[in-house]
Amino acid sequence: IPTETEWCIESLIAVFQKYAGKDGYNGSLSKTEFLSFRNTELAAFTKNHKDPGVLDRMKKLDVNSDGQLDVQEFLNLIDSLAVACHDSFLPRSGP
């Protein structure tokens, strides 16, 4: 029986694999696959689904500049989102 952490890792990999390969190559997310993932899986995190800047942000995630997000680049996105969520849950100090 997997632990909660192991289950979360397996779930992230399953989500990546669900979207990767729809355009032919299953080892990475194309721009179209990334948009499909973003609009479906991150809808609550995305205020404007028609934001033209999303592809520019994908380019920043695409460390090796191949026009695709491999699993490492995908996990970098998840890492950034997790940190942002964690920070938003921290109690605010000050007056």
C-alpha positions in Angstrom: 0.0 0.0 0.0 1.6 3.3 -1.0 2.0 6.1 1.5 0.2 9.4 0.9 3.4 10.9 -0.5 4.0 7.9 -2.8 0.4 8.1 -4.0 0.8 11.9 -4.8 3.9 11.2 -6.8 2.2 8.4 -8.7 -0.8 10.7 -9.3 1.4 13.5 -10.7 3.1 11.0 -13.1 -0.3 9.6 -14.2 -1.6 13.2 -14.9 1.6 14.0 -17.0 1.2 10.7 -18.9 -2.5 11.4 -19.5 -1.8 14.6 -21.4 1.6 13.8 -22.9 1.5 12.0 -26.2 -1.8 13.2 -27.5 0.2 15.0 -30.2 2.3 11.9 -31.0 5.3 11.9 -28.6 4.4 10.6 -25.1 7.6 11.8 -23.4 6.7 15.4 -23.2 3.9 18.0 -23.3 3.5 20.0 -26.5 2.1 23.6 -26.3 -1.3 22.2 -27.2 -1.1 19.4 -24.6 0.2 21.9 -22.0 -2.8 24.2 -22.6 -5.2 21.2 -22.3 -3.5 20.2 -19.0 -3.6 23.8 -17.7 -7.2 24.5 -18.7 -8.4 21.2 -17.3 -6.2 20.3 -14.3 -5.4 23.9 -13.1 -8.7 25.6 -13.9 -9.0 26.9 -10.3 -5.5 28.3 -10.5 -6.1 30.0 -13.8 -8.2 33.2 -13.8 -8.1 33.8 -17.5 -8.2 30.7 -19.7 -7.6 32.8 -22.8 -4.4 34.5 -21.5 -2.1 34.9 -24.5 0.9 35.0 -22.1 0.6 31.4 -21.2 2.9 30.2 -24.0 5.5 32.7 -22.9 5.4 31.2 -19.4 5.7 27.8 -20.9 8.8 28.9 -22.7 10.3 29.9 -19.4 9.5 26.4 -18.0 11.0 24.8 -21.1 14.6 24.9 -19.8 16.1 23.0 -22.8 14.2 25.2 -25.3 12.8 22.3 -27.3 9.2 23.5 -27.4 8.1 20.7 -25.2 7.8 20.2 -21.4 9.5 17.0 -20.3 8.6 15.4 -17.0 11.4 17.3 -15.2 10.1 20.6 -16.5 6.6 19.6 -15.7 7.6 18.8 -12.1 9.3 22.2 -11.9 5.9 23.8 -12.7 4.2 21.6 -10.0 7.0 22.6 -7.5 6.4 26.3 -8.2 2.7 25.9 -7.7 3.1 23.9 -4.5 5.4 26.6 -3.1 3.0 29.3 -4.0 0.1 27.4 -2.4 2.2 26.8 0.7 3.1 30.5 1.0 -0.5 31.5 0.6 -1.5 29.3 3.6 1.1 30.8 5.9 -0.3 33.1 8.6 0.3 36.7 7.8 2.3 38.6 10.5 2.2 42.3 11.1 -0.3 44.9 12.2 
